[in-house]
Structures are given as C-alpha cells and as structure tokens.
Amino acid sequence: MAVNQTRTVNEIFERYEKEVLPNLGHRTQRGYRGAIKNLRSEFGPKIASSLVAADFQEFMSVATGKAHRNKMLTVFSTVLSTAVKQWHWLDHNVCPSVPRLHEGKGQVRHFSDVDFEGVLSIAAPSIQHVMKLCLLTGRGQADLVTLKWTQVHEKEKEILFRDSITHKKVVVKITPVISAVLEECRKRSGKSAYVVNTASRSGVVTRYTDDGFRALWQRTMREWQAAGHNRFTFHDIRAKALERLSGTLAEPKDSGSVIPLGLVTGRGYLEKVVLQLNVSYDAQLYDCCAVMCRRLLETLIIEVYEYCQRADEIKGTDGHFLMLNKLSTFLESDKAFNLGRNGLKGLRDFKTLGDLSAHNRRFNAHKEDIDRVRDGLRVAVEELAHLAKLA
C-alpha cells in the first residue's frame, strides 16, 4: 500500500481516538486524550510524514514538567506506531529519534507546618480538603480527587482505596480528625457521589477533572510563591504524611531485571505485570516472579489472537481462555504465526517452571530457576508483543 504523504497529524489522531482509544482502560483513555489534546495544539496541522526530530526541539525545551513531556512523547510514539504498523499510513515513526528529557530524581521538598497552614489560608475549599486528606491519609492527589462516598464506610470507620500498581484494597482508618474533614466535604458536596467537588455560581457541584484540579493547584502555588514563599507539591505533602504515619515508604521502581518494561508499551495492565515480576525478582520472591511471568505470557498470547480477531479459537467449552500450557501448544502448531527458534525455546522452557510455581505446593522457585529461562523468556515476550502490535 502506498503511503499518503499528505496526511496531517490531526487526521492520525482522529482515527486513533475513534478506533483505538475505546478499547483501552478508562484511566488510560483519559490520560491519552489529555496528551493528544496538547499534542494537537503543537503538531496537529503538520504533515505527519514530514516530521523530523528537529521539529520537537521547542516542544521538549522545558525547565519544569519534563516527566509530563516525556509521557506525551510516548503517547505520540504509540499513535504513530499504530499508523505505521497497522494502518500503513506512514513509513516510519519519528518519535524514537527524539531525545527524552532527563527527569532527575524528583527529590522531596520539605516544608513547615507554618507553610502548610499558610497555603490553606489562601486556597479554595476543594484544595484545602485534598491537602488535609493527603496529609492525614498518605494518599495521593489522584486518589483523593476521585474518592467517592461509597468508599467511605463510617460505620466501620474505614476509607477503602485501590493501590495503583497491584489494585489491592488499601484501608485507611478514619480518625476523629479525618472524620471532621470528611464532614466539611459532605456539607459542600451535597448530593454528589464524590467527596471533593467544584461548585459553579449556580450552586451545581461537579467532579474535578485531573487537568482542572491541577490548574487550580498551580494558581494557588503561584499566589503563594508571589508572596515570597517556596513552592511545594502534593508529592511533598504525601511524603511528609507517609513519614509521619509509618516511616519512609518507597514506591516500587522498575529495574528491568527480568523483562525490560519497554517491550510491552501501550498497555497499562501489561506494564504493571512487568513491574510486579521485576520487583518480585529483586525482592527474592521467585515464586511470585514466576507466576507473574506465566501471567504475562498467557496475556500476550491472548493479545495476539485478539489482535487477529481469532480469540474464540483459544477458548474452552466454558467460554474462558485456555491456560498457558494449552495456549502455547496451540500457538506452536498454528501455521499463521512463525515464532523464531529462540522465542519458541523460551516459551517451552518457561512452561514447566510457571506451572510448578503456580500449582505445585511442595515446589519453591529459586533465583537460578529464573536466571536459567530469563533470556529465552525475553525473546518470547518480544516476539509475542510484536505479533500483537504492542512493540
């Protein structure tokens, strides 16, 4: 198929938003739509096939917000990759040639109780409520802005959150101080389902969008800084809260020790699986690592068949997808796919270890078990991701 050299970036975004975004998770959709909106204003009218790395120089030249720019560039790369590999609208993706910004270590900025109270005194009620709840619960801005009253169980004196990585329940006990803040929120929220809301002049309350709340916080910080004070962030507030509540707690960081995270970009749930298996390996939880590797392979094989619209072929009579052993056997005998020798070997080598760790109550995996299959596993993951158009 000949490449149309006159398609604009906006045309590619429009098709992506129509055909691809609806298939992603709701939170991923929101993030992608926000990034695409910003990218449209910068690159929308430009001819996509004519973009070169130099066109991104001004866009990437920022002193602050480097992580956000890097994320937007990742979204842009995902969209252009789809235009290249699936639609054949482009012959190349320019984004990999654009240098990413060095984000630094994101050090926590310390602030005093006087600073905290000072910002409260000038902030809107919604900002006050989120600041207080962040300091009292140790939960982040995103968790609190989206907090619903159905998560607040006053009889049990608990607030239920979900961990962003593991999706496990996180219980926060409602202390008398937290209860007082919640009562302030309830008086303002009216019949809204959300604890924190914005209020219009007509008195109608609605939930904040991520961008809307962030903009309100930035206005508050600019006013605080203009008065001669130092800025701080919700990340800083949360760090102080965690230090007070239970010592310093570090978020899990990806090391790529087993599977590089870059092999499965574009699917948040797959990235979380890779993060968990790498963190498990680093923490010497080798059975956990093996089980997560098994889950990753199962999911990738399913992704391959869903991409080819053949998912029903790998389901059992009960309508559920087959387990890894049968999935891999089916894939190996499928002449529509041609996994390389190393990829097939990696898949075969891992099947036994994955089944033992998941189902054998007397077997415990060791570091050398993971190390023995690690290289082949990486090859298998990369080939499957390529077949599913995820890499």
C-alpha positions in Angstrom: 0.0 0.0 0.0 1.4 3.4 -1.0 1.9 5.8 1.8 -0.2 9.0 1.6 2.5 11.7 2.1 -0.1 14.5 2.9 -1.9 13.2 5.9 -1.8 15.6 8.9 -1.1 14.6 12.5 -4.7 15.6 13.3 -6.0 13.0 10.8 -4.0 10.3 12.5 -5.2 11.4 16.0 -8.8 11.4 14.8 -8.6 7.8 13.6 -6.7 6.7 16.7 -9.4 8.3 19.0 -12.1 6.7 17.0 -10.8 3.2 16.6 -8.2 2.5 19.2 -8.9 4.6 22.4 -12.3 3.0 23.1 -10.5 -0.4 23.5 -8.2 0.9 26.3 -9.0 1.2 30.0 -10.9 4.3 31.2 -8.0 5.8 33.1 -5.7 5.2 30.1 -8.2 6.8 27.8 -8.3 9.9 30.0 -4.5 10.2 30.0 -4.2 9.7 26.3 -7.0 12.1 25.4 -5.3 14.8 27.6 -1.9 14.2 25.9 -3.4 14.2 22.4 -5.2 17.5 23.1 -1.9 19.1 24.0 -0.1 17.4 21.0 -2.8 18.6 18.6 -2.1 22.3 19.5 1.6 21.8 18.8 1.7 19.4 15.8 -1.9 18.9 14.6 -1.8 20.8 11.2 1.7 19.5 10.3 2.2 16.8 7.7 3.0 13.6 9.7 5.4 12.1 7.1 7.5 15.3 7.1 8.2 15.4 10.8 11.8 15.2 11.9 13.5 15.2 15.3 14.3 18.9 15.0 10.6 19.8 14.9 10.3 18.6 18.6 13.1 20.8 19.9 10.9 23.7 21.1 8.3 21.3 22.4 10.9 19.4 24.5 12.7 22.5 25.7 11.1 23.0 29.1 12.7 23.6 32.5 9.8 22.0 34.5 7.3 19.3 33.7 9.9 17.1 32.0 8.2 13.9 33.0 4.9 15.1 31.5 6.6 16.0 28.2 8.2 12.6 28.1 4.9 10.9 28.7 3.3 13.0 25.9 6.1 11.9 23.6 5.4 8.3 24.5 1.7 8.7 23.6 2.7 10.3 20.3 5.0 7.5 19.6 2.3 4.9 20.3 -0.1 6.6 18.0 2.4 7.0 15.1 3.5 3.4 15.6 -0.1 2.3 15.1 -0.2 4.4 11.9 2.9 2.7 10.6 2.3 -0.9 11.6 -1.5 -1.3 11.4 -2.8 1.3 9.0 0.2 1.7 6.8 -0.4 5.5 6.7 3.3 6.3 7.5 6.5 4.6 6.6 8.3 5.5 9.8 7.8 6.7 13.4 9.9 9.9 14.1 9.5 9.8 17.9 12.2 7.2 18.8 14.8 9.6 17.3 13.6 12.5 19.6 15.8 12.6 22.8 13.9 12.2 26.0 14.4 14.7 28.8 16.3 13.8 31.9 13.8 13.9 34.7 16.2 13.9 37.7 15.5 12.1 40.9 12.4 14.1 41.9 13.7 14.9 45.4 11.1 15.7 48.1 10.9 19.4 49.0 10.5 19.9 52.7 8.0 22.5 54.1 7.0 23.5 57.5 3.6 23.3 59.3 3.5 27.1 59.0 3.9 26.9 55.2 1.1 24.3 55.1 -1.3 26.4 57.1 -0.3 29.5 55.0 -1.4 27.8 51.8 -4.6 26.6 53.4 -5.4 30.2 54.3 -5.4 31.3 50.6 -6.6 28.1 48.9 -10.1 27.3 47.7 -12.1 24.9 49.8 -11.6 21.9 47.5 -7.8 22.5 47.6 -8.0 22.7 51.4 -9.9 19.4 51.7 -7.5 17.5 49.4 -4.4 19.0 51.2 -5.8 17.9 54.6 -6.8 14.5 53.5 -3.4 13.9 51.8 -1.6 14.8 55.0 -3.9 12.7 57.1 -4.2 9.6 55.0 -1.0 9.5 52.9 -2.9 9.0 49.7 -2.1 10.9 46.6 -3.9 13.7 44.8 -5.4 11.4 42.1 -6.8 9.0 44.7 -8.4 11.9 46.7 -9.8 13.9 43.7 -11.6 10.7 42.5 -12.7 9.5 46.0 -16.4 8.5 46.2 -18.6 8.5 49.2 -19.2 4.8 48.5 -15.6 4.2 49.5 -16.1 5.9 52.9 -17.5 3.4 55.4 -18.3 5.5 58.5 -19.8 2.6 60.5 -16.6 0.6 60.1 -14.5 3.8 60.4 -12.6 3.0 57.2 -11.9 4.5 53.8 -11.1 2.0 51.0 -8.7 2.9 48.3 -7.1 0.8 45.5 -3.4 0.5 45.0 -2.5 1.9 41.6 0.0 -0.9 40.9 -1.4 -4.1 42.5 -5.1 -3.0 42.5 -5.4 -4.4 46.0 -7.5 -2.7 48.6 -5.8 -0.2 50.9 -7.7 0.5 54.1 -7.3 3.9 55.9 -8.8 4.2 59.3 -11.0 7.2 59.9 -9.6 9.1 62.9 -11.6 11.9 64.6 -9.5 14.4 62.6 -10.2 12.7 59.3 -13.9 12.5 60.2 -14.0 16.2 60.8 -12.5 16.9 57.3 -15.0 14.5 55.7 -17.8 16.3 57.4 -16.6 19.6 55.9 -16.5 17.8 52.5 -20.0 16.4 52.9 -21.5 19.9 53.7 -20.1 21.1 50.4 -20.7 18.1 48.2 -24.5 18.0 48.5 -25.8 15.0 46.6 -22.6 14.5 44.6 -21.1 11.0 44.5 -17.6 12.4 45.0 -16.1 13.7 48.2 -14.3 16.6 46.6 -16.2 18.8 44.1 -16.1 22.0 42.3 -19.1 24.4 42.7 -20.4 26.7 39.9 -22.1 30.0 40.6 -25.5 28.3 40.2 -24.6 26.0 43.0 -24.3 22.9 40.9 -21.4 20.7 42.0 -19.4 18.5 39.7 -16.3 16.4 40.0 -12.9 17.9 39.1 -11.1 16.7 36.1 -7.4 15.9 36.5 -6.5 19.0 34.5 -9.0 21.2 36.2 -7.7 20.4 39.7 -4.1 20.6 38.6 -4.7 24.1 37.2 -6.4 25.3 40.4 -3.5 24.0 42.5 -0.9 25.7 40.2 -2.8 29.0 40.6 -2.7 28.6 44.4 1.1 27.9 44.3 1.8 30.9 42.0 -0.1 33.1 44.5 1.9 31.5 47.4 5.2 32.0 45.6 4.4 35.6 44.7 4.1 36.3 48.4 7.7 35.3 48.8 7.4 31.7 49.8 8.7 28.4 48.4 6.5 26.1 46.3 5.7 22.5 47.2 3.6 19.8 45.7 1.2 17.1 46.7 4.1 14.6 46.2 5.8 16.6 49.0 2.7 16.5 51.2 2.3 12.8 50.7 6.0 12.2 51.5 5.5 14.1 54.8 2.3 12.2 55.6 4.0 8.8 55.0 6.9 9.8 57.1 4.5 10.7 59.9 2.3 7.7 59.5 4.7 4.8 59.0 8.2 5.9 58.2 9.5 6.4 54.7 7.7 4.2 52.2 9.1 4.0 48.7 7.0 3.3 45.6 8.1 0.2 43.7 10.6 1.1 40.9 11.1 -0.9 37.8 14.6 -2.3 37.3 14.1 -4.3 34.1 15.9 -7.2 35.9 13.8 -9.9 34.2 11.8 -8.2 31.4 12.5 -4.6 30.1 9.4 -2.5 30.6 9.8 -1.1 27.0 8.9 -4.4 25.5 5.2 -4.0 26.3 4.5 -0.3 26.0 1.0 1.0 25.3 -1.0 -1.4 27.6 -1.0 -0.2 31.2 -2.1 -3.5 32.6 0.8 -5.3 30.9 3.3 -2.7 32.1 2.0 -3.3 35.7 2.5 -7.1 35.3 6.1 -6.5 34.1 6.7 -4.1 37.0 5.5 -6.7 39.5 7.5 -9.5 38.2 10.7 -7.4 38.1 10.1 -6.1 41.7 9.4 -9.7 42.8 12.7 -10.9 41.4 14.6 -8.0 43.1 12.9 -8.8 46.4 13.9 -12.5 46.1 10.2 -13.6 45.8 11.0 -16.0 43.0 7.7 -18.0 43.0 5.8 -14.7 42.7 8.1 -13.7 39.9 7.5 -17.0 38.0 3.7 -16.7 38.4 3.7 -13.2 37.1 5.9 -14.3 34.1 3.4 -17.0 33.4 0.5 -14.5 33.5 2.4 -12.2 31.2 2.9 -15.0 28.6 -0.8 -16.0 28.8 -1.9 -12.4 28.4 0.4 -11.8 25.4 -0.8 -14.9 23.6 -4.4 -13.8 24.1 -3.4 -10.3 22.8 -2.0 -11.9 19.7 -5.2 -13.8 18.9 -7.4 -10.8 19.9 -5.5 -8.6 17.5 -6.1 -11.1 14.7 -9.8 -11.4 15.7 -9.4 -15.1 16.4 -9.9 -15.1 20.2 -12.7 -17.6 20.2 -10.2 -20.3 18.9 -8.3 -20.3 22.2 -11.3 -20.6 24.5 -12.5 -23.7 26.2 -16.0 -25.1 26.1 -16.8 -22.9 29.2 -16.1 -19.8 27.2 -12.9 -18.9 29.2 -9.4 -18.6 27.7 -7.2 -21.7 27.9 -4.3 -21.8 30.4 -0.7 -21.3 29.4 0.1 -25.0 28.6 -2.7 -25.3 26.1 -2.3 -21.8 24.8 1.4 -22.3 24.0 0.7 -25.7 22.4 -2.0 -24.1 20.2 0.3 -21.3 19.2 3.2 -23.6 18.3 1.0 -25.6 16.0 -0.6 -22.5 14.4 1.0 -22.1 10.9 -0.3 -18.5 10.8 2.4 -17.5 13.2 6.1 -18.1 12.9 7.9 -17.7 16.2 11.6 -17.8 16.0 13.6 -20.7 17.3 14.8 -18.8 20.4 11.3 -17.5 21.1 9.8 -21.0 20.9 12.5 -22.4 23.1 11.9 -19.6 25.7 8.2 -20.4 25.7 8.8 -24.1 26.1 11.4 -23.7 28.8 9.2 -21.5 30.9 6.1 -23.6 30.8 7.3 -26.1 33.3 8.7 -23.6 35.8 5.5 -21.5 35.6 3.2 -24.5 36.2 5.4 -25.7 39.1 5.3 -22.3 40.9 1.6 -21.8 40.3 0.3 -25.3 41.1 2.9 -27.5 43.0 2.5 -26.9 46.7 5.9 -28.5 47.5 7.9 -26.6 44.9 9.7 -23.3 45.6 11.4 -21.5 42.8 15.0 -20.2 43.3 17.0 -17.4 41.6 18.8 -19.9 39.3 15.5 -21.2 38.1 14.5 -17.7 36.9 18.0 -16.9 35.6 18.0 -20.1 33.5 14.9 -19.2 31.5 15.3 -15.4 31.6 17.0 -14.8 28.2 14.6 -17.0 26.4 11.7 -15.5 28.2 12.7 -12.0 27.0 12.8 -13.2 23.4 9.4 -14.9 23.6 7.9 -11.8 25.2 9.4 -9.5 22.5 8.1 -11.7 19.7 4.6 -12.1 21.1 4.5 -8.3 21.7 5.5 -7.7 18.1 2.8 -10.2 16.8 0.2 -8.3 18.9 1.5 -5.0 17.6 2.5 -3.8 21.1 6.1 -3.2 20.3 
